[in-house]
Amino acid sequence: MAPFLDEGALVGGSTTWGIVLEDGDGVFSRVCDEAPGMRAWFHLKVGARVLVGGGPGLLATDDRGCTYSARNLAGASDATSAVLAGGSVFVATGRPGYPNGVFRSDDGGLTFQVTGLSGTASPLWDLAASPDGALVVVSGADLDLEQ
């Protein structure tokens, strides 16, 4: 189960069959019957929208996990980490041997654009950002920016 945190508090998570959410009384229960069809590595709550990242990509749900829609990351897949900073959402991808990068959304996760770090074949595993989003730091496996 990948944890689903909201302001540092556990509010749910994902399993192989979908999202579980806390009902306000400390009980976690399954939401709807539809599964995202992927093993989730992270959840990020942006307003009422929840972004779910993992293999093979990035999904969004606006109805608490009942339905999902894919988000386009310029052909990259395996969303490995995300952070909300300065009103923007930053997502890193990490599919070994394929182009990877950091993507940015300024519309709450509806659409994503490539940033200055894109096209590297090395997997990107984690990222962090300053509170205003002006500085984004990413780590990866054998990161080689000269490719």
C-alpha positions as CSV (number, residue, x, y, z in Angstrom):
1,M,0.0,0.0,0.0
2,A,1.4,3.4,-1.0
3,P,0.5,6.0,1.6
4,F,-1.7,8.9,0.8
5,L,-0.8,11.9,2.9
6,D,-2.6,15.2,3.2
7,E,-0.7,17.9,5.1
8,G,1.4,15.2,6.7
9,A,-1.5,13.1,8.0
10,L,-2.3,9.7,6.6
11,V,-5.7,9.9,4.9
12,G,-5.6,6.8,2.7
13,G,-3.5,4.8,0.3
14,S,-3.5,2.6,-2.8
15,T,-3.6,-1.1,-3.1
16,T,-3.6,-3.4,-6.1
17,W,-7.4,-2.9,-6.5
18,G,-7.8,0.8,-5.9
19,I,-7.8,3.6,-3.3
20,V,-8.7,3.3,0.4
21,L,-9.6,6.5,2.2
22,E,-10.1,7.4,5.9
23,D,-13.8,8.1,6.7
24,G,-13.2,10.6,9.5
25,D,-13.6,8.1,12.3
26,G,-10.2,6.4,11.8
27,V,-11.7,3.6,9.6
28,F,-10.1,3.0,6.2
29,S,-12.4,1.6,3.5
30,R,-12.3,1.0,-0.2
31,V,-13.5,3.7,-2.6
32,C,-15.7,2.5,-5.5
33,D,-14.7,-0.7,-7.4
34,E,-12.4,0.6,-10.2
35,A,-8.7,0.1,-9.8
36,P,-6.1,2.3,-11.4
37,G,-4.4,-0.7,-13.0
38,M,-1.0,0.1,-11.7
39,R,1.1,-0.1,-8.5
40,A,1.1,3.3,-7.1
41,W,4.4,4.8,-5.8
42,F,2.9,8.1,-4.6
43,H,-0.3,10.2,-4.2
44,L,-0.4,13.9,-4.3
45,K,-3.5,15.9,-3.4
46,V,-4.0,19.1,-5.4
47,G,-7.3,20.7,-4.2
48,A,-9.9,18.1,-4.7
49,R,-7.8,16.3,-7.4
50,V,-5.6,13.4,-6.4
51,L,-2.6,12.5,-8.7
52,V,-1.5,8.9,-8.5
53,G,1.9,8.1,-9.9
54,G,3.6,4.8,-10.6
55,G,4.1,2.3,-13.4
56,P,3.1,2.9,-16.1
57,G,2.4,6.6,-15.7
58,L,0.4,9.3,-14.0
59,L,-3.3,9.2,-13.3
60,A,-5.7,11.7,-11.8
61,T,-9.0,11.3,-10.0
62,D,-11.4,14.1,-9.3
63,D,-14.0,11.9,-7.6
64,R,-12.1,10.4,-4.7
65,G,-10.9,7.4,-6.7
66,C,-14.0,6.2,-8.5
67,T,-12.7,7.1,-11.9
68,Y,-9.2,7.9,-13.3
69,S,-7.8,9.7,-16.3
70,A,-4.2,9.5,-17.6
71,R,-2.0,12.6,-17.7
72,N,0.4,13.1,-20.6
73,L,4.0,13.4,-19.6
74,A,5.3,13.9,-23.2
75,G,5.6,10.2,-23.7
76,A,7.6,9.5,-20.5
77,S,6.2,6.9,-18.1
78,D,6.7,5.5,-14.6
79,A,6.0,8.6,-12.5
80,T,8.2,8.1,-9.5
81,S,7.7,11.2,-7.3
82,A,5.8,14.5,-7.2
83,V,5.8,17.6,-5.1
84,L,3.5,20.7,-4.9
85,A,5.4,23.9,-4.5
86,G,4.5,27.6,-5.2
87,G,1.2,26.6,-6.8
88,S,2.9,24.2,-9.3
89,V,3.0,20.5,-9.4
90,F,6.4,18.9,-10.3
91,V,6.6,15.2,-11.3
92,A,9.7,13.1,-12.1
93,T,9.7,9.9,-14.1
94,G,12.0,6.9,-13.7
95,R,11.7,4.2,-16.4
96,P,15.1,2.6,-16.7
97,G,16.6,2.9,-20.2
98,Y,13.9,5.3,-21.5
99,P,13.8,9.1,-21.7
100,N,12.9,10.6,-18.3
101,G,12.5,14.1,-17.0
102,V,10.8,16.5,-14.6
103,F,7.4,17.9,-15.7
104,R,5.5,20.9,-14.4
105,S,1.8,21.7,-14.2
106,D,0.6,25.2,-13.4
107,D,-3.1,24.2,-13.7
108,G,-3.6,21.8,-10.8
109,G,-2.4,18.7,-12.6
110,L,-4.6,19.0,-15.7
111,T,-1.7,19.4,-18.1
112,F,2.1,19.0,-17.8
113,Q,5.0,20.6,-19.7
114,V,8.6,19.5,-19.8
115,T,11.1,21.5,-17.8
116,G,14.8,22.0,-18.5
117,L,15.5,18.5,-17.3
118,S,14.2,16.1,-19.9
119,G,15.4,13.4,-22.2
120,T,17.9,11.8,-19.9
121,A,17.9,8.0,-20.1
122,S,18.7,7.7,-16.4
123,P,15.8,7.0,-14.0
124,L,14.8,9.9,-11.7
125,W,13.7,8.7,-8.3
126,D,13.0,11.6,-6.0
127,L,12.6,15.3,-6.1
128,A,12.1,18.2,-3.7
129,A,11.3,21.9,-4.2
130,S,11.6,25.1,-2.3
131,P,8.2,26.4,-0.9
132,D,7.9,28.9,-3.8
133,G,8.8,26.4,-6.5
134,A,11.8,28.4,-7.7
135,L,14.3,25.7,-6.8
136,V,13.7,22.0,-7.8
137,V,16.2,19.3,-6.9
138,V,16.0,15.8,-8.4
139,S,18.0,12.7,-7.7
140,G,18.4,9.6,-9.9
141,A,20.4,6.6,-10.8
142,D,23.7,7.3,-12.5
143,L,22.4,10.6,-13.7
144,D,24.3,11.7,-16.9
145,L,23.1,15.1,-18.3
146,E,25.5,14.9,-21.2
147,Q,23.3,12.4,-23.2
